[in-house]
Amino acid sequence: MTIFPRHKWIEHSVVAGGFGFLVFALVSRTRSIPLAAGVSLGVAVMLIALFQEKYIRRFLLLKHPFPESWRRILVDRVRFYRLLSPEDRIRFEQDVMVFLSEQRIYGIRGQAVAEDIRVVIAASAATLGFGIESWEWPTMRDILVYPTGFDEDYSIDRSHHLTGIVHQQGPVIFSEEDLKMGYYASQTGYNVGLHEMAHVLDMADGAADGIPPGLSWMATAPWIRVMADRMQKLRKGECRKVLREYAGVNEAEFFAVAVEVFFEKPHILAESDPELFNLMRGYFRIDPRAPSRSP
Ligand SMILES: [Zn+2]
């Protein structure tokens, strides 16, 4: 993830510079050149500060130390974080801090959500965005945490019919019990945090089609071919050694399940389906087997 996107800085500077120039042209008609220059410079600086407000807030936020209790949660619960080098851990922690300061996370009655749950939700987003340096996580719709699974009417359903859901325009919903199952059990390949964040990523270009945003045109054709082939096999009862049956439901679910397996069981995916693994590695620009090394 990127915390300070350079293209935004350039974009904002160009717009502010343009306004500044306009102000200079207008003021210099009736006032002295130094005065016009001062006023236009002031306007440009004010506009940049206004446009960059979010990034200035991030800059000030990151002046604070990363909370030790959050670090303990990451060490205890997040395998991906544990594999990172000390430098990369700092980058991951910054992503977690920014995510938690900008996203609204609350329980079904508006109550506060436990610290460990908030941190693993942020860690899910930070994991997916870690290798994609140009990616800025969108400020999402609200993130709602149910105590357990729920049904289509959003009523508590202990049979765990739904463990999480992402609406195109609405909130992202997680079951706390299932989030814990993903992060507290060891490498089951099931992780609702990564799964729902993969849907958010997939939908960032407006379509839940299993083709994530920013996939290069060179990679798109093989991606579609591999996805269609594996889904067909899953529906025929094949290819289930590593991808669970649910991945065959549609393209969006295929992508979300493949993301879970890519980050949770990378060695098994690389061994059993190197073609899919390499496509995922190319997109996420990371090898989750050793994430601190270049893929
Ligand atoms: Zn799903």
Boltz pocket constraint, residues with backbone or C-beta under 6 A from the ligand:
constraints:
  - pocket:
      binder: B
      contacts: [[A, 164], [A, 195], [A, 199], [A, 252], [A, 253], [A, 256]]
      max_distance: 6.0
